[in-house]
Amino acid sequence: MSQSARPRPRAIRRAADLVSAGLLDEGRAALVDRVAERFALAITPDMVALIEPGEPDDPIARQFVPSAAELDEAPGERADPIGDDALSPVPGIVHRYPDRVLLKPLLACPVHCRFCFRREALGDGGALSPGQLEAALDYIRARPEVWEVILSGGDPLMLPPARLSAIMDALEAIPHVQVVRIHSRIPAVEPSRVDAAMVAALRRSKAVWLVLHANHPREMTEACRAACARLVDGGVAMLGQTVLLAGVNDDAAVLEALFRAMVATRVKPYYLHHGDLVRGTAHFRTGLDEGRGLVKSLRGRVSGLCQPTYVLDIPGGHGKVPIGPDHLRDGLVEDWRGDRHPYPPVA
């Protein structure tokens, strides 16, 4: 059945919902429920509509439908792969870099990505209490070196617009905070949430950047593009982030299509993340050399506007570093075709 002929899907929270949607056979339901007991299951109707039934390697299904591989823990994997816990001085704050802090007002998401580095902390709620939120804001107020506040979680755009607006009001009133960056899956996975009230909550005199997380070009639907247009037209600048995932986007043509779609939607690709050492996610991780090769191949395929920075978040809380290909070696510069040239040029 074509997607246009399929009935409007419902949100999925358990294996029985997947069976009802024709995305799982009953024989696998018990296994999926067992995985979901440990790592929660949630898929929005917008993402359910993109999954091709009967396609076991569907790149959308791979991101959201639990698999038995999640119960296998590989060496080096950990519950807190990027070391957030040790860098959290008060609830809701992660302070890893001198000039910016992460503010996590809630730990809920509309979808549960099977590779998420916070998968063990996410649930159906987990919002900061009013007292905890005020303490987190006080932490920011007391540190004039904090130039940028990054709203993450969970997905901050799951907050009702009035609550989101109150947080933005508080941040806007802090003189030394000049930039607010928001990381969200919402424009892709539940674009209807991006309505006039949400755009109004985000429209500020200070710089507001929203980073859209999308991993496959099929996620850049007409509804997603329209949601992004509402944000950009409303004064919110947009960036894109993508996680490099085996079986989803570990292909130069797929990445090219995704990044072209982002740029055409006025979303600048910002980060391509190497997969973190999250427990039960080895089946998603590519090798570093494979990732570097993919990024190198993009250099000649797409405009510089379509080039994200390939980054690795060093385990243990040491931060992100670029790990893209090195085009300068032994006094020779390698162009996008693979040809090498001396620099400075030989007279």
N, C-alpha and C positions, 0 to 999 in steps of 0.2 A: 504494500500500500504506500502511495506517495505521502510525503509529509503534509502536503496541502489537503489530502483527503482524510488524514487521521483526525480523530476527535481531539479536542483540547485536552492535553494531559493534566494530571494532577501532580502536586508535589509528592515526592517520594521520601519516606522516612524509615521504611523497613522492607525486608525481602518480599513480603506479600504484595507490597505496592509494585515492586519490579515485576513480579509474576503477572499481576493484573494488567500492567502496561505492555505485556508481551516482550519484556526485555530480559527475562530470566525464566529458565525452566524450573519446575517445581523440585526437581531432583537436587538443584544447587541451593535451594532456599535456606535450608538449615545451616549450611556452611556460611552463606552470606550473613545470616543473622548472628552467627558466632563471631565473625569478623566485626560486625557492627556493634556488638556488645563492648568491644575493646576500643574501636575507632568509629565514632558515630557516623551514620548515614544520613545525608540530606541532599536532595537534588530538586532544583526548582522546575516548574513546568516548562519554562523557556529552554532549559537544557535538556529535559526529557524529550522535547519536541525535536531536538537536533540529533538524537541518538538513532542510528539505523538498526532496527530490530534484525536479529539473526546475523549480525556482523560482529563476531567475537573480537576483532581487532579495531573496532570503531574508535577513533581517537577521542571522541567526546565521552563515550562510555568508559573508556580506560581511565579517564580522569576522575570519575565520580562513582562508578559501580565497584563495590568491594570485591577483592579477589583473595584467594587462599594465600597468595604470596605475601600478603601483609602480615601474616602470622610468623613468617620466617625472619629472624633477626640476624643481620650480617655483622661481621667484626667491625668495630669502630662506630656502629650506630648508637644513638643515645636519645633520651627523652627530650633533652634541651640542647639540640645540636649546635646552636650558635651562641650559647652561654648567656641568655637573657637573665636567668634567675639571679646570677651573681652580680648583675649590674642594675638591679632594681632596688633603689634606696627606699622607695615608698611604693605601696600598691599602685599599679597602673603606670608607673614610670620605668623606662629603661634609659639609662644615661651612659652610652657607649663612647660617644665622641664629644669633645669639649663644647662645640658650638650648637649642638642640636640634641633634642631628647625625643624619645618615643612616648606618646601618651596613648594608653589603651583604655578607652572608656568602657568597653564591653568585650566579652569573649564569645560572641555569637556570630555565625555566618549563615547566609542563605543556602550555601552549598558547602559540603565538606569534601574538599579536594583530598584524594587518597595519598598525596605526596606532601601535604602541608607540614611545615616545620613546627607549627604549634598545634598539631592534631591532638596531642594528649591533653591540652589545656582547654580546647574548645568544647562548648556545650550549647544548651538552649538558652542560657542566660549569662550569668557571670558579669553583670554590669557593676561598675563601681557604685558604692553607696554615695549619697550626697556628701557625707563627711570625707570619704576616701577621695572623691573627685576634687573637693576643695583643698585637701592636703596635697594632692598631685599638682594642682594649679599654684598653690603656695610654694611648692618646690621650684616651679618654673619662675615665679615672681621673684624669688630670692636669689636667682642666678643670672646676673646681667650678661654673662657670656653666652647665654642661650639665644641664638639668632633665629633658629628654625625649630618648629614643633611639628612632629610627624604623627598624625592620627592613624592608628592601626588597631589591631585587635586580634581576632574578630574583625568584623567589617563595620567601620564607623557609620556608613550610610544606612545601616539597619536601625539606627536611632531615629525616633520620630523627629521631624523637622524642628519642632519647638525645642527639643532637648539639644539637638545638634546646634541650633542657632545660639542657645545659651552658652555652650562651650566656645563657639566661635566668638561670641561677644566678649567672653572672659579673656580669650587669647588676644583679641584685637586691642583690648585695653592695657596690655602689658607693653610698655614702650620699647623694650629691647627685643621683643619677638617681631621680626620683620616678615617672616614667611611661615605659612601653614601649608603643610603637605599632607594629603589624605590618600591612603592606599585602599583601593576598593575593587571588588569583583562585580559590584552591583550593576554598572552600566551594561555589562555583558550578560550576566546570569539572571537579572531581574530588572530589566530596564524601565519597567513601569513605575518603579519607586522614584525615578529621577523626574519628579514633577515640578511644577512651578514653586511649590512651597520649599522643596529641597534646594532648588537653585537659589531662591531668595535667601535661604539660611547660609549659603556658601558665598554669596556675593559680598565682597568686602573692599575696604579701601586699601588694605594691605594685600600683598601677593598671596593668592591661593592657587596651589597646584594640586590637581587630582591625578593620581597614578592608576591607570586602568590595568588590571591583571587579566590578560588573555593569552592563551597558549596555542590556539589553532585558528586558522582563518575562518572556519565555519562559525566561530563565536562572534565574529564581526557581522552580525545580522543587521537587517534594516532597522530593527527596533533598537539595537545597540548603537548604531550610527546616529539615529535620531536622538537618543539619550545624550550621546556625546555632543551633538549639535546644540542641545538645550543648555548644556553646561558651558560650552565654549562661548556661545552667543550671550550667555549670562555673565561672562567675565571671568570664568574659571579656566585657567590654562591647564592643558592636559599632557601627560606623559604616559608611556606604556611600559609595563614590565612583563616579562615572560620567563617561565621556568623551562629549561631544556629537559625534555622528557622522552625517554626511549619509548618508541611505539606511538608517540603523539606528534612530535615535531622535530625529531632528530633527522631531518632531511632538508637540504638547502632550499629546494623548491617550496616546501611548506613554510619555512621561515620567511622566505622571500614574499610569498603571498600574504602572510600575516602582517609583516612590517609594511608592505605596500598599502594594505587595507587600513592599517593604523594611520599612516601619514595622510592618506586620502580623506580620513575622518578628522584630521587636524589633531592627531595624537602622535607625539614624537616618541618613537621607541627609545627607552632610557636604559633599562637593564635587561640583559639576558642572564638569568641566574643559573649557575651550575647547581645540580641537585644537592641539597643538604643531606647530612648523614642522619636522617630521620629513621627511627626504628620501623622496620618492615617496608622499606621503600627501595631496596636494592634493585628491584626489577624496573625501576624508573630511571636509574642513574646511568648516564653515559660515561665513558672515559674522558679525562681531561684532554687528551690528544684528539679524540674524536670531536669534542666541542670546539677546540681551537681550529681544527680543520674546517668545520662548518662555518665558523665566523670568517675565516680567511676566504672561503669561497664566495661569501656574500659581498666582499669588497668590490669585485668587478661586476656583480649582478645588479646591484641596486644603488640608488643615490645615497649620498652621505646622510641625508635626512632619515633614511631607513636603517641606519647602522646603530644598534644599541651597544653598550659596553658589556662585554662578557665578564662576569664577576664571580668570584668565589668568596663565600662568607666563611672565614677561617674558624674552624671549631674551637670552642673555648672562650668566645667573646672577644676575639682579636680584630673583628671588623672585616669589611669587604675590601677586596683588592682586585684590580683588573687582571685577567689572565688570558687576554687575547693573543693572537699570533704576533711574533716578533718579525718585523719586516726588514730589520737592519741587523746584519751579521757579517762579521769579518770585513768590515768596510764596504760591503755591498748592500744595496737596497733592492728588495724583491718587489716587483710590481704585481698587479692583480692577475696577470697571466702566468706568473711564476718565473719570469725572466729576471735576471739579476744585473744590476748596474752599479758601477763605482760611484761613490759620492765623497768629496766633490768629483765632478766628471774629470776624466783624464783629458788634458789639453790636446 
